[in-house]
Amino acid sequence: MAAQSIGAHTAATSPDPAHILMQAVNSLERAKAMLLAQYPMYGFAQQNLEAAQKAVAALAAIDTGAVH
């Protein structure tokens, strides 16, 4: 269990850009699928678009943090 707490602490202090990027991509894919469904689900698509926006903002924050 100690390894899990160390991994959780590391993840909390330094977010993995690849993981955040995949969150954004997956959210966009889900939004696309919901819009292209036989009966589009606009509310759920919007939620996924918002999740993708948050992930992109997190990536931007990491990027600007690395520059400074």
MODELLER restraints for C-alpha pairs under 7 A, 6 or more apart:
rsr = mdl.restraints
at = mdl.atoms
rsr.add(forms.Gaussian(group=physical.xy_distance, feature=features.Distance(at['CA:17:A'], at['CA:59:A']), mean=6.36, stdev=0.5))
rsr.add(forms.Gaussian(group=physical.xy_distance, feature=features.Distance(at['CA:20:A'], at['CA:55:A']), mean=5.80, stdev=0.5))
rsr.add(forms.Gaussian(group=physical.xy_distance, feature=features.Distance(at['CA:20:A'], at['CA:59:A']), mean=6.83, stdev=0.5))
rsr.add(forms.Gaussian(group=physical.xy_distance, feature=features.Distance(at['CA:21:A'], at['CA:55:A']), mean=6.92, stdev=0.5))
rsr.add(forms.Gaussian(group=physical.xy_distance, feature=features.Distance(at['CA:23:A'], at['CA:52:A']), mean=6.98, stdev=0.5))
rsr.add(forms.Gaussian(group=physical.xy_distance, feature=features.Distance(at['CA:23:A'], at['CA:55:A']), mean=6.60, stdev=0.5))
rsr.add(forms.Gaussian(group=physical.xy_distance, feature=features.Distance(at['CA:24:A'], at['CA:52:A']), mean=4.28, stdev=0.5))
rsr.add(forms.Gaussian(group=physical.xy_distance, feature=features.Distance(at['CA:24:A'], at['CA:55:A']), mean=5.34, stdev=0.5))
rsr.add(forms.Gaussian(group=physical.xy_distance, feature=features.Distance(at['CA:24:A'], at['CA:56:A']), mean=6.47, stdev=0.5))
rsr.add(forms.Gaussian(group=physical.xy_distance, feature=features.Distance(at['CA:27:A'], at['CA:48:A']), mean=5.01, stdev=0.5))
rsr.add(forms.Gaussian(group=physical.xy_distance, feature=features.Distance(at['CA:27:A'], at['CA:49:A']), mean=6.49, stdev=0.5))
rsr.add(forms.Gaussian(group=physical.xy_distance, feature=features.Distance(at['CA:27:A'], at['CA:51:A']), mean=6.39, stdev=0.5))
rsr.add(forms.Gaussian(group=physical.xy_distance, feature=features.Distance(at['CA:27:A'], at['CA:52:A']), mean=5.38, stdev=0.5))
rsr.add(forms.Gaussian(group=physical.xy_distance, feature=features.Distance(at['CA:28:A'], at['CA:48:A']), mean=6.52, stdev=0.5))
rsr.add(forms.Gaussian(group=physical.xy_distance, feature=features.Distance(at['CA:28:A'], at['CA:49:A']), mean=6.15, stdev=0.5))
rsr.add(forms.Gaussian(group=physical.xy_distance, feature=features.Distance(at['CA:28:A'], at['CA:52:A']), mean=6.22, stdev=0.5))
rsr.add(forms.Gaussian(group=physical.xy_distance, feature=features.Distance(at['CA:30:A'], at['CA:48:A']), mean=6.68, stdev=0.5))
rsr.add(forms.Gaussian(group=physical.xy_distance, feature=features.Distance(at['CA:31:A'], at['CA:45:A']), mean=4.19, stdev=0.5))
rsr.add(forms.Gaussian(group=physical.xy_distance, feature=features.Distance(at['CA:31:A'], at['CA:48:A']), mean=5.41, stdev=0.5))
rsr.add(forms.Gaussian(group=physical.xy_distance, feature=features.Distance(at['CA:31:A'], at['CA:49:A']), mean=6.27, stdev=0.5))
rsr.add(forms.Gaussian(group=physical.xy_distance, feature=features.Distance(at['CA:34:A'], at['CA:40:A']), mean=5.57, stdev=0.5))
rsr.add(forms.Gaussian(group=physical.xy_distance, feature=features.Distance(at['CA:34:A'], at['CA:41:A']), mean=5.39, stdev=0.5))
rsr.add(forms.Gaussian(group=physical.xy_distance, feature=features.Distance(at['CA:34:A'], at['CA:45:A']), mean=5.65, stdev=0.5))
rsr.add(forms.Gaussian(group=physical.xy_distance, feature=features.Distance(at['CA:35:A'], at['CA:41:A']), mean=6.14, stdev=0.5))
rsr.add(forms.Gaussian(group=physical.xy_distance, feature=features.Distance(at['CA:35:A'], at['CA:42:A']), mean=6.49, stdev=0.5))
rsr.add(forms.Gaussian(group=physical.xy_distance, feature=features.Distance(at['CA:35:A'], at['CA:45:A']), mean=6.46, stdev=0.5))
